[in-house]
Amino acid sequence: MENPNIKTKVVHSVSKAAWNVIGTSIGKKYKIARVPYIIIKDNEVFTEIEKSEALRHAKFISECFNNK
């Protein structure tokens, strides 16, 4: 990737079980990545583990763009 100059942040998806890495600059690419997680019915512990792991991955992706 050549000099991306993209500042990003992590937000939760409105319609899906996923974290989105989005650009914050106007006129740049908006959604950089989607990091989905699995919702396990009747087991909130594993769902929270999946959600927190996906959040860690999304934050890593975002930091890679912000601190090139």
N, CA, C and O of each residue as an XYZ file, in Angstrom:
272
protein
N       0.851     -1.174      0.000
C       0.000      0.000      0.000
C       0.895      1.235      0.000
O       1.841      1.321      0.784
N       0.607      2.153     -0.847
C       1.420      3.351     -0.974
C       0.849      4.492     -0.148
O      -0.242      4.981     -0.442
N       1.565      4.920      0.874
C       1.248      6.096      1.677
C      -0.259      6.318      1.846
O      -0.806      7.223      1.216
N      -0.943      5.530      2.669
C      -2.398      5.616      2.751
C      -2.933      6.931      3.317
O      -4.000      7.378      2.896
N      -2.227      7.566      4.259
C      -2.701      8.811      4.876
C      -4.174      8.737      5.266
O      -4.945      9.645      4.954
N      -4.561      7.680      5.933
C      -5.939      7.485      6.359
C      -5.972      7.433      7.877
O      -5.261      6.636      8.489
N      -6.778      8.263      8.475
C      -7.023      8.199      9.917
C      -8.315      7.425     10.124
O      -9.308      7.678      9.441
N      -8.310      6.487     11.056
C      -9.453      5.600     11.238
C      -9.909      5.562     12.693
O      -9.208      6.007     13.602
N     -11.113      5.014     12.880
C     -11.633      4.739     14.214
C     -12.480      3.473     14.132
O     -12.874      3.047     13.047
N     -12.756      2.880     15.289
C     -13.523      1.635     15.366
C     -14.912      1.957     15.909
O     -15.047      2.611     16.943
N     -15.949      1.489     15.196
C     -17.336      1.650     15.634
C     -18.059      0.319     15.467
O     -17.658     -0.521     14.661
N     -19.120      0.140     16.231
C     -19.897     -1.088     16.098
C     -20.877     -0.930     14.937
O     -21.440      0.145     14.730
N     -21.072     -2.002     14.189
C     -21.996     -1.995     13.054
C     -23.430     -1.837     13.551
O     -23.796     -2.386     14.590
N     -24.233     -1.094     12.813
C     -25.626     -0.871     13.177
C     -26.470     -2.109     12.894
O     -27.365     -2.436     13.673
N     -26.198     -2.799     11.791
C     -27.074     -3.884     11.359
C     -26.483     -5.283     11.507
O     -27.203     -6.267     11.340
N     -25.196     -5.398     11.815
C     -24.560     -6.707     11.873
C     -23.804     -6.885     13.182
O     -23.506     -5.912     13.875
N     -23.497     -8.131     13.512
C     -22.668     -8.426     14.675
C     -21.214     -8.295     14.240
O     -20.548     -9.287     13.946
N     -20.736     -7.059     14.204
C     -19.382     -6.806     13.713
C     -18.901     -5.435     14.173
O     -19.690     -4.548     14.498
N     -17.583     -5.295     14.189
C     -16.942     -4.006     14.415
C     -16.451     -3.502     13.066
O     -15.907     -4.273     12.276
N     -16.637     -2.216     12.798
C     -16.188     -1.620     11.545
C     -15.024     -0.676     11.812
O     -15.039      0.093     12.773
N     -14.028     -0.745     10.957
C     -12.932      0.225     10.966
C     -13.262      1.204      9.855
O     -13.305      0.837      8.681
N     -13.495      2.466     10.238
C     -13.922      3.466      9.260
C     -12.948      4.634      9.225
O     -12.289      4.949     10.216
N     -12.874      5.258      8.073
C     -12.044      6.443      7.924
C     -12.739      7.658      8.503
O     -13.966      7.752      8.459
N     -11.960      8.599      9.050
C     -12.532      9.798      9.651
C     -12.408     11.031      8.771
O     -13.011     12.061      9.070
N     -11.636     10.947      7.691
C     -11.431     12.096      6.814
C     -12.515     12.161      5.748
O     -12.882     11.142      5.161
N     -13.018     13.348      5.504
C     -14.021     13.548      4.467
C     -13.364     13.377      3.108
O     -12.277     13.899      2.861
N     -14.031     12.645      2.233
C     -13.524     12.436      0.881
C     -12.632     11.222      0.728
O     -12.216     10.902     -0.385
N     -12.330     10.546      1.810
C     -11.513      9.325      1.750
C     -12.433      8.113      1.818
O     -13.641      8.247      2.014
N     -11.853      6.942      1.655
C     -12.628      5.707      1.751
C     -13.237      5.605      3.149
O     -12.546      5.805      4.149
N     -14.552      5.290      3.215
C     -15.250      5.307      4.497
C     -15.007      4.031      5.297
O     -14.442      4.096      6.389
N     -15.422      2.857      4.775
C     -15.251      1.616      5.517
C     -13.981      0.919      5.059
O     -13.834      0.565      3.889
N     -13.074      0.729      5.992
C     -11.799      0.102      5.703
C     -11.898     -1.412      5.886
O     -11.414     -2.180      5.055
N     -12.538     -1.836      6.999
C     -12.635     -3.270      7.290
C     -13.858     -3.545      8.158
O     -14.319     -2.685      8.908
N     -14.370     -4.771      8.033
C     -15.433     -5.261      8.913
C     -14.884     -6.480      9.627
O     -14.374     -7.403      8.991
N     -14.988     -6.486     10.959
C     -14.509     -7.610     11.763
C     -15.723     -8.224     12.457
O     -16.171     -7.715     13.485
N     -16.258     -9.314     11.903
C     -17.461     -9.921     12.481
C     -17.144    -10.799     13.689
O     -16.010    -11.238     13.878
N     -18.164    -11.041     14.496
C     -18.047    -11.996     15.591
C     -19.317    -12.826     15.643
O     -20.351    -12.434     15.103
N     -19.228    -13.978     16.298
C     -20.340    -14.920     16.348
C     -21.123    -14.711     17.635
O     -20.544    -14.609     18.716
N     -22.441    -14.648     17.510
C     -23.315    -14.589     18.678
C     -23.757    -16.016     18.976
O     -24.431    -16.651     18.164
N     -23.373    -16.509     20.141
C     -23.706    -17.868     20.548
C     -24.907    -17.792     21.478
O     -24.811    -17.282     22.595
N     -26.034    -18.303     21.008
C     -27.260    -18.236     21.791
C     -27.121    -19.067     23.059
O     -26.459    -20.105     23.061
N     -27.736    -18.616     24.115
C     -27.749    -19.285     25.418
C     -26.382    -19.369     26.068
O     -26.196    -20.154     26.998
N     -25.422    -18.581     25.607
C     -24.112    -18.578     26.238
C     -23.487    -17.186     26.105
O     -22.753    -16.912     25.156
N     -23.784    -16.328     27.056
C     -23.307    -14.948     27.000
C     -21.803    -14.848     27.213
O     -21.170    -13.912     26.724
N     -21.225    -15.800     27.938
C     -19.792    -15.752     28.210
C     -18.992    -15.897     26.916
O     -18.098    -15.094     26.650
N     -19.305    -16.913     26.111
C     -18.584    -17.102     24.857
C     -18.872    -15.982     23.864
O     -17.996    -15.609     23.083
N     -20.084    -15.446     23.885
C     -20.407    -14.320     23.011
C     -19.552    -13.107     23.364
O     -19.038    -12.432     22.471
N     -19.396    -12.825     24.653
C     -18.560    -11.694     25.078
C     -17.095    -11.924     24.733
O     -16.388    -10.982     24.377
N     -16.637    -13.158     24.833
C     -15.257    -13.472     24.453
C     -15.062    -13.215     22.963
O     -14.076    -12.592     22.568
N     -15.990    -13.689     22.132
C     -15.927    -13.472     20.683
C     -15.946    -11.980     20.360
O     -15.173    -11.508     19.526
N     -16.831    -11.246     21.025
C     -16.987     -9.806     20.766
C     -15.716     -9.046     21.150
O     -15.266     -8.170     20.412
N     -15.139     -9.385     22.310
C     -13.931     -8.676     22.744
C     -12.732     -9.013     21.867
O     -11.889     -8.150     21.620
N     -12.642    -10.255     21.392
C     -11.554    -10.625     20.491
C     -11.677     -9.890     19.158
O     -10.679     -9.418     18.612
N     -12.887     -9.794     18.642
C     -13.104     -9.059     17.396
C     -12.769     -7.583     17.577
O     -12.219     -6.957     16.671
N     -13.094     -7.025     18.732
C     -12.766     -5.620     19.006
C     -11.249     -5.424     19.045
O     -10.741     -4.437     18.512
N     -10.528     -6.345     19.667
C      -9.062     -6.251     19.689
C      -8.488     -6.276     18.281
O      -7.567     -5.520     17.973
N      -9.023     -7.139     17.424
C      -8.543     -7.209     16.040
C      -8.851     -5.925     15.286
O      -8.009     -5.430     14.537
N     -10.051     -5.380     15.475
C     -10.425     -4.135     14.800
C      -9.536     -2.977     15.264
O      -9.123     -2.146     14.455
N      -9.246     -2.923     16.561
C      -8.367     -1.861     17.070
C      -6.959     -1.995     16.513
O      -6.300     -0.991     16.240
N      -6.495     -3.227     16.343
C      -5.174     -3.447     15.755
C      -5.122     -2.927     14.318
O      -4.174     -2.245     13.930
N      -6.143     -3.254     13.540
C      -6.205     -2.785     12.149
C      -6.214     -1.258     12.108
O      -5.516     -0.641     11.303
N      -7.013     -0.666     12.986
C      -7.104      0.792     13.024
C      -5.762      1.411     13.405
O      -5.351      2.403     12.804
N      -5.083      0.848     14.381
C      -3.778      1.377     14.798
C      -2.735      1.259     13.688
O      -1.853      2.109     13.566
N      -2.837      0.212     12.889
C      -1.905      0.059     11.764
C      -2.039      1.221     10.777
O      -1.038      1.690     10.233
N      -3.250      1.681     10.547
C      -3.449      2.813      9.647
C      -3.055      4.131     10.321
O      -2.450      4.993      9.683
N      -3.392      4.291     11.596
C      -3.139      5.553     12.282
C      -1.685      5.785     12.604
O      -1.249      6.933     12.692
N      -0.917      4.716     12.783
C       0.502      4.838     13.172
C       1.401      4.182     12.149
O       2.194      3.301     12.483
N       1.281      4.607     10.911
C       2.063      3.986      9.834
C       3.538      4.314      9.954
O       4.338      3.871      9.129
